[in-house]
Amino acid sequence: MTRSLLVDGHVHFHSCFSWDVFLEFVARNFSAARRVRGLGPESPGCLLFTEAAGANAYQSILHRGCLNGAPGWRIARADEDSILLAREDGETIIVVPGRQVVTAERLEVLSVGSVTSYPEGQPIRTVLQSAARHGAVAVVPWGFGKWWGRRGRIVRTLMDVHHDVPFCVGDNGGRGRWLPRPPLFQTAIDFGIPVLGGSDPLPLPSHVTRAGSYGFVLDDWCETSRPAGAIKDRLRSLTRSPESFGHLSSTSAMVRCQLGLRWQRLRTPSQIS
């Protein structure tokens, strides 16, 4: 069988999640994706953590303080490049560090493959340049309502200068299947900017099951002790979007999630990004 890497390109571990349930569903979701694609267990799953300001789930694993509540899992390897989690039955999950930054334009930038944190509220071009300077791959993710109007025009303008400030574009598994595909995705593809899928779990208890449910595939994957570096090299070399795996949200689920998120923002505005 072909060895591939299944990558969820936009992952959060929120304070309302538990590690045992989170990892159980990550394993289930990657296993389902392998079955659909006809891949064997030698094709691992990978989570690209994209942590918001104040979140430090990656460091929690790195310092071995969080997996006591996830029976059967162990840390097989851990450093600032990546973490390899292994389960007793042979399931493995690669975890890659990264940050999510809210820019002055109220857009988001994902900084993939770096433990460096960036100040919030900087212009988006400054954030993209900082990510490149720190060796990260920058992703500008789609979000409900975030690419409309003025902000959509900003993203479109960035595509014109992407050779100077390189970035990828992020799709979101929470995007409703009924929604038209965002036109800027096709613009990105026309410019040779890859579109990378990710599940983007929201800070809602029900979203503990989402990680690993949507993402993209890197074929011809070779096992390495430095997977974050290898993933970043592959992403930088892409001239077209990799194939996606998983499925988009249903209409009803998307509406429930958006309502739930807005309700939580009203109750605890300082804790919801």
Salt bridges, closest charged atoms under 4 A:
GLU24 OE2 - ARG28 NE 2.92
GLU24 OE1 - ARG87 NH1 3.40
ASP79 OD2 - ARG226 NH1 3.45
ASP81 OD2 - ARG226 NE 3.79
ASP89 OD2 - ARG87 NH2 2.79
GLU91 OE1 - ARG34 NH2 3.05
GLU108 OE2 - LYS146 NZ 2.70
ASP160 OD1 - ARG156 NH1 2.83
ASP171 OD1 - ARG175 NE 2.94
ASP200 OD1 - HIS10 NE2 3.18
ASP200 OD1 - HIS12 NE2 3.35
ASP233 OD1 - ARG236 NH1 3.50
GLU243 OE1 - ARG37 NH2 3.28
